[in-house]
Amino acid sequence: MSFFRLSEQVQELIFTFLPLSDIARTACSCKDLRNVAHLSLARIPTLDVTPYGRKADSVVRFASLRCYGLNRLQAPFSNVRDSSMGSLLAAAPDISVFNMQSCRYISGLALSCIAERCNQLCVLDLKGCKNIRDSELRKVLSASCANSLTDLNLSSTPITDHGVAGLWLCNRLERVNLGIEPDSGISPDLVTDDGILQWIRGPNRESENPHPLRCLILRGRKAVSTASVEVLAKACLGLEELDLRLVSVLPRHLTAISLSDLSKSLRQLRLFGEDSVDDHALCAAAPKLPSLEVLGLGNAKVSNHGMVALARCERLRELYVIRNNLITTQGITELVLKSSSLQLVHLIRITAPVCDAFRSVCPG
C-alpha cells in the first residue's frame, strides 16, 4: 500500500516516531511529505536533543519554528543557548518539564524566559548549570507558572541562601536537590542553615499545615548543621527520602527524626560524616522507623550492637556501610540472619574478614 493512501491521522502518527532530523529531511523531499511533516512536528510532545551533540542548539532553533505542542525538553550536557531557549518558549509555552543538566551556556536569561513565557512549570533540572544566580531563580519561583513546580534540581549550582529561601514561594515542591557533586568546584558554604530554615518555615506557612516535601538531598552541604534536621523532622511529615551525606548529624538528631511523625513515612535515609550516629541512637531509632527501606551509614560510630539492632527495621531492604572499623564478623552475620527483609548489604572500605563473612552467609 502506498504511504499516501493512508489517512492523514495515520501518516502523522508514523512521523511522530521518527527522529526530528529525519522529519526535517523528509520535509525537503516533496510538497505532500512537507505538509505531513509540518503537521506531525506540531504534535510532537517531547524534544530530546541529546543524540545531536554539537548540533543540539540548531535543533532547538529548528524546533521553535514548528514544534508548537511540546511539553517536555530534554537537553542535558548540550550546547543549547539562552536565545534558542527564548525562541522555543515563544513557540511552545506549554513546556512543563525542563532537563538542562550541565548546560554550560544556559544563564539567567533562559530562566527569565521561563518565568515570562512558560504557562505551567512542573520539573526544572538545573544540575551543574554554573551561570545561574539567585535573582534569576527567584524570578522563576515568584512567577505564576511555578505554582505547579514539584521537582527542582539545583545540585552543584552557585545558588546561595538567598535563592534557597525563595523556595517557600512554591507550595507544591515535592523533590528538591541542593547537594554538591564531588569535584564540582562549587563551595559547600553557599547554602547554610539560614537558607534552609527560611524556606521550610516560610513567612506564610502555618505551623499546622505539613510541608509537601517528599525528597530532600543536601549531600555535601557541610555548612548545613543539625538545626535544620530538627526543623525538617517537625515540618515535613511526608518526607520519604533524606540525604544528609557530609552533613553534621549528631546522635540526638537521629533520635529526633525517629520520634517525630516523619518516621512514619521515611523510606530512605543516608548519613555520612565524622559526627554521625552511634549505637545508642541507632538502637533507639531502629524500631521507630517502620517504613525505612534504604539506610546509608558512613563514618558512623556503630559497632556490632548497633548493626544487630537494624534487624528491627521491618522493611529494611538495602544497607550501605562505608568506612567502619568497629564492625566485626559477628555483627554482620547476626544482622543478615535476623533480618527478614534485608536483600542487599553493600560494604565499602570495610575490613576484609567482615566481607568474607558476609559472602559465606549470603553467597548469592
N, C-alpha and C positions, 0 to 999 in steps of 0.2 A: 504494500500500500504506500502511495506517495505521502510524504510528510504534509503536503499542502491540502490533502483531502481530510486531514484530521480537523476537528473543531478548534476554534481559536483558544478555548479554555485548555484543551489538551496540549496544544502547541506551547502555550505559555507555561504550563506545568512542566513540560520537558525541559524548557530553557532554564527554569529555576534550579535545576540540578546541575547545571553547567557552571564551571568557574567563571568569574567575572571577565577574565581576559578572553576566554573562548566566546562569550556572548558578544564582546566588543568586536572580535574578528568576524563573527558571523554577520553582524550588522553591516559590515562593509561589503558583503558578497552580492546582495541584490536587494531590491526595494521591499519585496514581500518579507524576507527574513529580517530586514531592518525594522519593519513595523512590529513584528513579533518580539524582536529583541528589546525594543524600547518599552513595550508593554510589560514584558517579564521583568525588566530592570526596575520598573516602578513598584513591583510587588515583592522584591527580594527582602526578607526580614533581617538577615544578618550579613554584615560585611566583615570578612576576615582577611586582612591584608598580610598576614604572617607569611604565606608562601611566596610573596612577591619581592621580598628582600629590599634592595635599594629602590625598587620601583613603587614601594608602598605609598609614598606621598603622591605620586602621579595617579595611582589607582583611586585614592581618596578624592582627588580633584575630579577625576572622571566620574566617580560615583555621585558627586554633588550635582552633576548635570542631569541625571536620570533616575537615581535611586531615591524616590520620594517616600517610599514606605518602610525605610529602615527603622528598626527598633533596637538594634544591637551592633556595637562596633568593637571588633577585636583587633587591636593594633599594638600588641606588646613587642618591645625591643625593635621598634620600627623608626623610620626617619620622618614620620608624619610631623608636619609643621603647624604652627598656630593658624596661619592663613587658610590652609586646607581644611582645618577643623571648622573654622568660621564659615567657609563656603558650604561644607557638608551640613552643618546645623541649620543654615539658612534654607536649604532644600529639604532637609529631613528633621524637623524639630521634634519628632516623636521618639527619637533615640532615647532609651531609658537606661541602657547598660553600656558603660564605657570601660574598656580594659586598655589602659595606656601605660602598662608597666614599663619602666626604664626607657621611656621615650625622651631622648636627650634634647630634642628641640621643642618639646612642649613646655610652655611657660604660663604665666598668669593670664596672658591674652586668651589662651584657649579656655581657661576657667571662666573668664569674663563672658566669653561667647556662650558657654554652657548656662551660666546664670541668666543671660539675657534672652536666649533663643530656645532653650530646651523646655518642653512642655511638662515632662514628667521624668524625674531622675530617681532610679532605683538602686543602681550599683555604680560606684565610682572607684576605680582601681588606679591609684597614682603611685604605686610602689616604685621606688627608685627614681622618681622624677625630681631632679635636684634644682630645677629652676622655678619652682612654685614658692610662694610666700604666704604669710598669714593673711594679709589683706585680701588677696585674691580668693583664698579658701573661704574666708568669712563672707565674701560676696556671694559665693555659691550657696553657702549654708543658710544665708538670710533670704535667698530667692524663693519664690513660691514653688518652684519645681522640686526643691529639697524637702518639701513636706512628705514626700513618699520615699525618701532615701532610707534604705535599710542596710546597705553594705558599703563600708568605707575603708579603703586600704591606704594608709599614709605611712607605711613601713619605709624606713630609710629615706625619708624626705626631710628637708630643713625646717619643717613646721615646729613652732615653739609653743610655749604655754598659752600665748595669746590666741593662736589658731585652735588649739585643743579646747580652750574654754568656750569657744563659739559652738561646739558640738551640741550644747543644750538647745540650740535653735531647731534641731532635728528631733522631732518627738517619736520617730519610728525606728531609730537606729537599733539594729539587732546585732550587727557584727562590725567591730572596729579593730583595726590592726595598727598599733602605734609602735611596733617593735623596730629593732635595728638589726639588719643582717650583718654578719661578720665582714670586715674589710669594706664596709660601705663608705667610709670616710665621713660619716655624719656623727657629730658629737652626741653622746648619750645624755648630756646635761641640758639639752634644749627643752625637754619635757620633764617637769618635776611634779611634786605633789600639788602645787598650786593650780596648775592647769587641769589635772585630773579631778580635783575636788570641786573647782568651779564648774566643770562640765557636769559631773554627777549630781551635784546639789542643785545647780541651776537656779536662777532668780525667780522663775515662775513655777518651779516644781513643788508640789505639795508633798509633805512627808508621807501621807497615807497612800499615795499612788506609787506602786513599784515601777522601777525603771525597766523599759522594754529590752534592755541589752541582754543578749544571749551568748555572745562570744567577745572576749577582750584579750588582746595579745599585747603584752608590754615587754616582750623579750629584749634584753639588753639595755633597758632604761634604768641605769644604775642610780640616777638621781631621784627615782621614784622610791619611796620608802614605805614602811608598814602602815603609815597613817591612811594612805589611800585604800589599803586592803580592808581595813575595818569599815570604812565608809561603803565600799563596794559590797561587803557582806550584808550590810543593812539595807542598802538601796536597791540592789539588783537581785531580786528574789527569783528571777527566772534564768539566771546565768547558768549556762551549761558547759562552757569552756573557758578556762582561765589559765593563761600562760604567763608565769612570773619568773621565767628563767633570767638569772642575773639580776633579779630584783631582791632586795634585802627583806626576807620574810622570816621574822622571829617565830619561835615555837608558839608563843601566846596568840599570834595572829592566825595560825592554822587552827588553833582551838576556837578562836572567834568565828572562823568560817564554818567549822563543823557544828557549832552550837547555834548558828543562825538559821533562818528559814532558807537561806541559799543552799544549804546542804541537801535539801530535798530534790533539787534539780541538777546539781553539779555533776557532770559526766566526765569531764576531762580536766585534770589539774597537773600543771608542770611547774616544779620548783627547782631552782638551781642557784646556789650562792653559798658563800662562806658562812653566813649566819642562818643557814637553812634549818629545817626542823630536826628534832631529836626524838629519841624513843618515847619519852613521856607524851609529847604532843601527838605523835603518830598513834600510840595506843589509845589515847582519848578520842581521837578523831575518827579512826577506822570504823567503829560500829555506828557512827552517826553520819556516815556518808553513804546512804543506801543506794544512790544512783551512780556512784563513781564507777567508771568503766576503764579509764586510762589514767595512770599515775606516773609521773616522771620525777625522780629524785636525783639531784646532782650535788655532790659535795655535802650531802646530808650527814648529820651525826647520828646515823641509825645503825644499830647493831642487830644481832640475831633476834633479840626480843622484839624490836620494832618490826622487823620483817615478818615474823610469825603472826603478829597482830593484824597484818594486812589480809590474812585469810578471813577476817570478819567482814571485809567488804564483799558483800554477797554477789555483786555484779562485776567485780574487777576482772577484766579480760586481758589487759596489757599493762606490764610493769617495766619501766625503764630505770635502771640504776647506773649512775655514772660516777666514777672516782670515789669509791668507798673501800676503805681498808679495815672496817670494823666487822664486816660480814664474813662469816666462815662457812665451811661446807655444811655444818649442821643447820644453820639458819635457812639457807636456800633450799635445802632438802625438805625441811619441815613445812615451809611455805608451799612448795609445789604439791606435797602430799595432802595437806589440809585444805587447800583451796579447791572449791568445786567448780569455779568458773574461769580460773586463770588459763589462758590459752597461749600467751606469749610473754616470755621474760627476756629482756634484752639487757645484757651485762656489758658495759663499756668501761674499759680500763679497770677491771676487777682482777684480783689475783687469780692466777692460773688454776690452783686447786679448786676454787669455788666453781669456776667454769666447767672443769672436768666433772665435778659432782653433779652439776645440773644436767650435763649430757647423759650421765649414767641413769639419772632418774627419768628424764624425758628424752630418750634417744631420737625421737622424731623432730 
